[in-house]
Amino acid sequence: MDAIDLKLIGLLQKNARYSLKQLAEQVFLSSPAVSSRIERLEREGYVKGYQAEIDEEKLGFHIIAFINLEMTPKQKATFYPFVSSCPNVLECYCVTGQYSMLLKVAFPSTQELDSFIGRLAQFGNTQTQIVFSSAVRPRGVQIGEIEELEMVQ
């Protein structure tokens, strides 16, 4: 992993639809060299995939919420398959603190959110926060900060 790889990752995070030519111009390499580097980054797991940022509200998902779930570690074996099968769960993290799981969900209505929380009750207590607005949309890791840290070391 060198500075060019980091620059490519940063560019792909900003816009995964950049053409090889556009990327090559930004890193001063040929398109085949950039293609080879991207294939290696994918193969080594630095780049896990590509996806479009979607406006959930325009698609009818007016309720975005974060749900904290308190459960025991031995419940993970049944919880993980359950939560993986729920299409409204956008993200799920095992976290520290009183609550062991943090879920980000999207639903068309509070009634459907309430129904889902009821299904989660089989695993433990929940605490839910409904999102009013987002000051920072998903943006990926700030690669420039990584480059600055490497220069200091």
BAFI-3210 file (N, C-alpha, C; in Angstrom, 3 decimals, decimal comma, padded with zeros to 6 digits):
// residues 153
n [1|2|3|4|5|6|7|8|9|10|11|12|13|14|15|16|17|18|19|20|21|22|23|24|25|26|27|28|29|30|31|32|33|34|35|36|37|38|39|40|41|42|43|44|45|46|47|48|49|50|51|52|53|54|55|56|57|58|59|60|61|62|63|64|65|66|67|68|69|70|71|72|73|74|75|76|77|78|79|80|81|82|83|84|85|86|87|88|89|90|91|92|93|94|95|96|97|98|99|100|101|102|103|104|105|106|107|108|109|110|111|112|113|114|115|116|117|118|119|120|121|122|123|124|125|126|127|128|129|130|131|132|133|134|135|136|137|138|139|140|141|142|143|144|145|146|147|148|149|150|151|152|153]
n.u [000,864|000,791|001,259|-000,062|-001,953|-003,506|-004,468|-006,013|-007,972|-009,188|-010,225|-012,016|-013,814|-015,024|-016,205|-017,186|-017,627|-015,790|-013,929|-011,365|-009,521|-009,919|-009,156|-006,495|-005,397|-005,468|-003,648|-001,363|-000,598|-000,734|-003,793|-004,004|-002,203|-003,477|-005,836|-004,781|-003,815|-006,219|-007,572|-005,846|-006,186|-008,861|-008,723|-007,075|-008,743|-009,009|-010,708|-013,964|-016,310|-018,719|-021,103|-024,136|-025,034|-028,042|-031,147|-033,064|-035,557|-036,821|-037,386|-039,411|-038,841|-039,261|-038,543|-035,682|-033,719|-031,840|-031,154|-030,513|-029,590|-029,874|-028,387|-027,416|-024,146|-024,363|-026,644|-025,996|-025,625|-028,202|-029,225|-027,645|-028,214|-030,959|-031,009|-029,542|-031,296|-033,209|-034,396|-034,702|-032,758|-030,017|-027,421|-025,463|-023,912|-021,697|-021,167|-019,519|-020,420|-023,550|-025,501|-025,324|-025,557|-025,824|-028,039|-028,788|-031,609|-034,168|-037,419|-040,720|-042,697|-043,590|-045,113|-044,325|-041,676|-042,095|-043,259|-041,075|-039,302|-040,715|-040,334|-037,634|-037,600|-037,483|-034,837|-033,859|-033,761|-034,483|-033,432|-034,409|-033,602|-034,935|-034,049|-033,837|-032,497|-029,521|-026,312|-023,906|-023,412|-022,906|-019,469|-017,076|-013,668|-011,362|-008,922|-006,823|-006,054|-004,837|-002,630|-001,264|-000,618|001,161|003,257|004,216|005,293]
n.v [-001,174|002,012|005,606|006,177|004,117|004,790|007,270|006,444|004,909|006,932|008,524|006,683|006,368|008,861|008,920|006,207|005,738|006,902|006,910|004,668|006,159|008,767|008,338|007,569|009,936|011,472|010,235|010,058|007,831|005,112|003,959|001,049|000,440|001,580|000,087|-002,441|-001,933|-001,351|-003,799|-005,357|-004,084|-004,723|-007,545|-007,938|-007,064|-004,393|-002,750|-003,393|-003,393|-001,772|000,795|002,678|005,848|006,279|008,074|007,622|008,634|009,558|007,128|006,284|005,552|006,963|007,030|006,925|005,281|004,681|001,880|000,697|-002,334|-004,463|-007,380|-010,802|-012,305|-015,017|-015,066|-014,214|-016,152|-016,800|-014,285|-012,985|-014,375|-013,732|-010,846|-010,408|-011,274|-009,335|-006,928|-004,186|-003,432|-001,525|-001,311|-003,035|-003,259|-004,717|-003,517|-001,681|-001,117|-000,517|-001,403|-003,991|-004,213|-002,154|-000,857|000,404|001,453|001,563|002,595|002,756|003,844|004,864|002,937|000,532|000,503|000,301|-002,248|-003,811|-003,310|-004,579|-007,237|-007,427|-007,546|-010,128|-010,633|-008,845|-005,782|-002,601|000,591|003,392|005,794|008,183|009,568|012,979|014,708|014,831|015,861|015,127|013,156|009,674|009,161|007,830|006,827|009,324|009,765|011,613|012,363|010,044|009,930|012,232|011,453|009,350|010,771|012,195|010,195]
n.w [000,000|-001,042|-001,473|-003,869|-004,052|-001,806|-002,663|-004,861|-003,525|-002,032|-004,131|-005,326|-003,245|-003,251|-005,780|-007,260|-009,857|-011,481|-014,476|-015,681|-017,085|-016,061|-013,384|-013,785|-014,765|-012,460|-010,746|-012,175|-013,745|-016,144|-017,686|-017,767|-015,669|-013,468|-013,474|-012,848|-010,254|-008,904|-009,166|-007,587|-005,083|-004,642|-004,605|-002,362|-000,411|000,385|-001,034|-000,856|-002,288|-004,468|-004,430|-004,911|-003,542|-002,028|-001,945|000,612|001,465|-000,902|-001,998|-000,442|002,151|004,879|007,506|009,303|011,619|014,634|016,497|019,649|021,062|023,761|024,645|025,342|024,924|024,105|022,580|020,074|018,073|017,170|016,713|014,684|012,144|012,056|011,969|009,658|007,742|007,598|005,553|006,009|007,744|007,633|008,562|011,009|014,079|016,449|019,593|022,304|025,775|027,529|025,754|023,378|020,645|017,759|015,537|012,315|010,711|008,131|007,412|005,960|007,610|010,996|012,207|011,029|011,854|014,618|014,724|013,916|016,035|018,017|017,189|017,675|020,405|021,361|021,710|023,577|025,583|024,069|022,765|021,029|018,548|016,471|013,385|012,642|010,896|008,854|009,432|008,377|005,695|004,733|004,082|003,903|004,736|005,620|003,581|003,140|005,719|006,591|004,888|005,777|008,386|007,848|006,706|008,888|010,478]
ca.u [000,000|001,593|000,487|-000,934|-003,085|-004,350|-005,133|-007,050|-009,062|-009,890|-010,993|-013,121|-014,820|-015,754|-017,009|-016,773|-017,882|-014,713|-013,369|-009,935|-008,788|-009,989|-008,321|-005,100|-004,973|-005,313|-002,495|-000,241|-000,239|-001,528|-005,048|-003,765|-001,554|-004,524|-006,695|-004,057|-003,791|-007,577|-007,813|-005,091|-006,853|-010,071|-008,297|-006,534|-009,814|-009,072|-011,955|-014,889|-017,400|-019,126|-022,542|-024,630|-025,667|-029,464|-031,994|-034,072|-036,851|-037,434|-037,850|-040,527|-038,381|-039,262|-038,069|-034,357|-033,561|-030,778|-031,701|-029,574|-030,168|-029,161|-028,567|-026,272|-023,289|-024,786|-027,756|-025,476|-025,801|-029,542|-029,484|-026,983|-029,023|-032,210|-030,805|-029,069|-032,441|-034,128|-033,955|-034,752|-031,555|-028,987|-026,133|-025,554|-022,591|-021,517|-020,516|-019,279|-021,361|-024,759|-026,136|-024,288|-025,748|-026,331|-028,600|-029,335|-032,727|-034,998|-038,780|-041,654|-043,558|-043,281|-045,810|-043,468|-040,536|-042,585|-043,423|-039,736|-038,785|-041,412|-039,655|-036,317|-037,792|-037,111|-033,411|-033,553|-034,263|-034,043|-033,573|-034,472|-033,545|-035,344|-033,231|-034,537|-031,717|-028,138|-025,342|-022,829|-023,823|-021,789|-018,432|-015,876|-012,490|-010,675|-007,607|-005,834|-005,558|-003,934|-001,389|-000,586|-000,052|002,319|004,346|004,749|006,050]
ca.v [000,000|003,228|006,844|006,097|003,270|005,595|008,277|005,729|004,581|008,190|008,902|005,738|006,674|010,061|008,595|004,888|005,675|007,498|005,992|004,396|007,295|009,860|007,968|007,588|011,338|011,988|009,622|010,130|006,493|004,686|003,275|-000,350|000,388|001,878|-001,090|-003,480|-001,557|-001,500|-005,243|-005,823|-003,551|-005,533|-008,900|-007,909|-006,703|-002,971|-002,310|-004,517|-003,353|-000,463|000,982|004,037|006,467|006,374|008,939|006,721|009,297|009,554|005,764|005,994|005,184|008,262|006,894|006,354|005,217|003,882|001,074|000,023|-003,589|-005,080|-008,834|-011,555|-012,825|-016,326|-014,874|-013,823|-017,243|-016,701|-012,905|-012,638|-014,786|-012,969|-009,470|-010,464|-011,541|-008,192|-005,981|-002,809|-003,164|-001,006|-001,603|-003,607|-003,315|-005,181|-002,366|-001,730|-000,354|-001,187|-002,086|-004,747|-004,086|-000,882|-001,079|001,525|000,892|002,466|002,101|003,726|004,466|004,545|001,696|-000,587|000,535|-000,227|-003,697|-004,402|-003,244|-005,670|-008,493|-007,404|-007,758|-011,501|-010,669|-008,016|-004,411|-001,703|002,047|003,831|007,212|008,448|010,625|014,146|015,182|014,371|016,927|014,526|011,935|008,714|009,720|007,005|007,194|010,497|009,283|012,672|012,317|008,899|010,339|013,174|010,683|008,607|011,715|012,562|009,067]
ca.w [000,000|-001,126|-001,586|-005,050|-003,655|-000,917|-003,494|-005,619|-002,604|-001,761|-005,327|-005,497|-002,223|-003,675|-006,952|-007,752|-011,300|-012,268|-015,471|-015,484|-017,644|-015,097|-012,242|-014,234|-014,832|-011,094|-010,070|-013,111|-014,230|-017,297|-017,346|-017,387|-014,353|-012,483|-013,453|-012,120|-008,845|-008,362|-009,049|-006,424|-003,891|-004,465|-004,250|-001,008|000,517|000,729|-001,661|-000,665|-003,249|-004,977|-004,338|-005,098|-002,373|-002,365|-001,127|001,172|001,535|-002,234|-002,249|000,455|003,489|005,536|008,887|009,545|013,073|015,240|017,587|020,535|021,542|024,871|024,582|025,861|023,858|023,580|021,644|018,759|017,097|016,573|016,310|013,421|010,984|012,068|011,522|008,264|006,867|007,646|004,520|006,477|008,524|006,731|009,183|012,354|014,687|017,817|020,217|023,741|026,590|028,029|024,631|022,666|019,205|017,247|014,207|011,547|009,955|007,330|007,272|005,387|008,617|012,394|012,539|010,621|012,772|015,886|014,545|013,903|017,408|018,713|016,838|018,333|021,843|021,710|022,013|024,745|025,645|023,000|022,872|019,632|018,204|015,091|012,795|012,091|009,756|008,866|009,181|007,591|004,998|004,655|003,230|003,855|005,516|005,082|003,168|003,301|007,086|006,665|004,218|006,657|009,488|007,347|006,485|010,195|011,011]
c.u [000,901|000,671|-000,461|-002,160|-004,048|-005,125|-006,262|-008,244|-009,872|-010,752|-012,199|-014,213|-015,656|-016,687|-016,501|-017,005|-016,836|-014,217|-011,901|-009,091|-008,772|-009,104|-006,838|-004,565|-004,693|-004,065|-001,264|000,319|-001,063|-002,810|-004,829|-003,099|-002,571|-005,456|-006,064|-004,044|-005,164|-007,919|-007,093|-005,751|-008,137|-009,704|-007,802|-007,549|-009,851|-010,341|-012,893|-016,017|-017,707|-020,632|-022,899|-025,193|-027,106|-030,168|-033,160|-035,467|-037,563|-037,965|-038,964|-040,120|-038,168|-038,700|-036,708|-034,178|-032,335|-031,394|-030,549|-030,272|-029,273|-029,432|-027,311|-025,441|-023,765|-025,973|-027,283|-025,722|-027,179|-029,838|-028,886|-027,760|-030,343|-031,998|-030,312|-030,224|-033,439|-033,673|-033,961|-033,566|-030,453|-027,591|-026,386|-024,145|-022,678|-020,664|-020,296|-020,360|-022,555|-025,453|-025,055|-024,412|-026,297|-026,775|-029,021|-030,396|-033,448|-036,356|-039,671|-042,473|-043,113|-043,987|-044,960|-042,207|-040,943|-042,749|-042,070|-039,134|-039,444|-040,768|-038,283|-036,422|-037,429|-035,642|-033,034|-034,148|-033,680|-034,181|-033,461|-034,390|-033,934|-034,574|-034,130|-033,827|-030,297|-027,212|-024,194|-023,354|-022,647|-020,736|-017,158|-014,754|-011,794|-009,223|-006,521|-005,228|-004,592|-002,594|-000,594|000,064|001,189|003,517|005,015|005,651|007,280]
c.v [001,224|004,435|006,821|005,242|004,054|006,651|007,627|005,389|005,833|008,627|007,986|005,962|007,879|009,752|007,287|004,741|006,416|006,463|005,746|005,561|008,464|009,575|008,067|009,012|011,911|011,451|009,534|008,756|006,198|004,006|001,804|-000,487|000,643|000,680|-002,214|-003,188|-001,751|-002,978|-005,810|-005,345|-004,328|-006,926|-008,977|-007,426|-005,249|-002,343|-003,510|-004,533|-001,921|-000,365|002,446|004,557|006,791|007,358|008,086|007,344|009,301|008,173|005,347|005,564|006,474|008,214|006,189|006,381|004,403|003,165|000,442|-001,208|-004,175|-006,582|-009,526|-012,090|-014,157|-016,223|-014,539|-014,890|-017,221|-015,294|-012,583|-013,122|-014,000|-011,590|-009,421|-010,655|-010,378|-007,116|-004,525|-002,443|-002,772|-001,335|-002,201|-003,797|-003,909|-004,109|-002,581|-000,939|-001,187|-001,989|-002,776|-004,652|-002,699|-001,118|000,250|000,927|001,976|001,823|003,176|004,476|004,079|003,258|000,480|-000,652|-000,084|-001,744|-004,404|-004,402|-004,329|-007,020|-008,576|-007,741|-009,177|-011,623|-009,826|-006,627|-003,565|-000,250|002,564|005,345|007,338|009,659|011,736|014,644|014,662|015,522|016,429|013,223|010,953|009,205|008,896|007,545|008,367|010,146|010,334|012,666|011,155|009,266|011,288|012,451|009,934|009,531|012,100|011,456|008,914]
c.w [000,000|-001,291|-002,787|-004,742|-002,770|-001,704|-004,305|-004,729|-002,287|-002,927|-005,518|-004,452|-002,610|-004,835|-007,554|-009,251|-012,125|-013,270|-015,133|-015,990|-016,654|-013,875|-012,608|-014,293|-013,445|-010,394|-010,970|-013,485|-015,473|-016,809|-016,996|-016,004|-013,241|-012,349|-012,632|-010,625|-008,207|-008,188|-007,828|-005,127|-003,595|-003,972|-002,797|000,031|000,960|000,160|-001,636|-001,681|-003,648|-004,854|-004,529|-003,785|-002,775|-001,435|-000,642|001,148|000,180|-002,606|-001,286|001,847|004,283|006,954|008,896|011,052|013,440|016,428|018,349|021,079|022,621|024,816|025,092|024,695|023,279|022,627|020,230|017,696|016,450|016,068|014,948|012,195|010,892|011,457|010,075|007,284|006,817|006,653|004,969|007,367|007,550|007,241|010,555|012,887|016,087|018,501|021,712|024,468|027,006|026,935|023,820|021,149|018,880|015,817|013,597|010,638|009,168|007,129|006,652|006,450|010,028|012,822|012,187|011,474|014,105|015,826|014,576|015,308|018,255|018,433|017,493|019,823|022,280|022,110|023,226|024,634|024,517|023,432|021,441|019,523|016,740|014,590|012,253|010,839|009,908|008,512|008,303|006,998|004,975|003,666|003,182|004,723|004,843|004,802|003,363|004,694|007,266|006,044|005,102|007,821|009,047|007,146|007,808|010,743|010,247]
res [m|d|a|i|d|l|k|l|i|g|l|l|q|k|n|a|r|y|s|l|k|q|l|a|e|q|v|f|l|s|s|p|a|v|s|s|r|i|e|r|l|e|r|e|g|y|v|k|g|y|q|a|e|i|d|e|e|k|l|g|f|h|i|i|a|f|i|n|l|e|m|t|p|k|q|k|a|t|f|y|p|f|v|s|s|c|p|n|v|l|e|c|y|c|v|t|g|q|y|s|m|l|l|k|v|a|f|p|s|t|q|e|l|d|s|f|i|g|r|l|a|q|f|g|n|t|q|t|q|i|v|f|s|s|a|v|r|p|r|g|v|q|i|g|e|i|e|e|l|e|m|v|q]
***
